[in-house]
Amino acid sequence: MQLDIDVTKDGQTCVLAVRGEIDVYTSPVLKSRLHEAVEEGCVDIVVDLDGVAFIDSSGLGALVSGLRRVKERSGSLRIVCSRDNILKVFRITGLDKVFPIVSSAEEATGF
């Protein structure tokens, strides 16, 4: 499965719109794009997962790695997700307490 990530940058805010499945094969791509965004000066990152059909533990690990990287620069990482199957993974793992999760990109960038 392929993973597509579109990045939109507005100042220090970056929105990564992710489409596809995030698994052991594609999670390195997500991790790399998150790290690149931080290196390019994004300290406010929004990861839009509404186009994601599946995420496993390696995908969650990529998000946690991105969060650690942006926190080193006093930044933030928020998740956009309204898909029940993806939200369930965040709830089961307790990561819904780690990441602010909102239902739309507009809501995420309006903080």
Secondary structure as the mmCIF struct_conf table of DSSP 4:
data_model
#
loop_
_struct_conf.conf_type_id
_struct_conf.id
_struct_conf.beg_label_comp_id
_struct_conf.beg_label_asym_id
_struct_conf.beg_label_seq_id
_struct_conf.end_label_comp_id
_struct_conf.end_label_asym_id
_struct_conf.end_label_seq_id
STRN STRN1 LEU A 3 ASP A 10
TURN_TY1_P TURN_TY1_P1 GLY A 11 GLN A 12
STRN STRN2 THR A 13 ILE A 22
BEND BEND1 ASP A 23 ASP A 23
TURN_TY1_P TURN_TY1_P2 VAL A 24 THR A 26
HELX_RH_AL_P HELX_RH_AL_P1 SER A 27 GLU A 39
TURN_TY1_P TURN_TY1_P3 GLU A 40 GLY A 41
STRN STRN3 ASP A 44 ILE A 55
HELX_RH_AL_P HELX_RH_AL_P2 SER A 57 LYS A 71
TURN_TY1_P TURN_TY1_P4 GLU A 72 SER A 74
STRN STRN4 SER A 76 VAL A 80
HELX_RH_AL_P HELX_RH_AL_P3 ASP A 84 THR A 93
TURN_TY1_P TURN_TY1_P5 GLY A 94 GLY A 94
HELX_RH_3T_P HELX_RH_3T_P1 LEU A 95 LYS A 97
TURN_TY1_P TURN_TY1_P6 VAL A 98 VAL A 98
BEND BEND2 PHE A 99 PHE A 99
STRN STRN5 ILE A 101 VAL A 102
BEND BEND3 SER A 103 SER A 103
HELX_RH_AL_P HELX_RH_AL_P4 ALA A 105 THR A 109
TURN_TY1_P TURN_TY1_P7 GLY A 110 GLY A 110
#
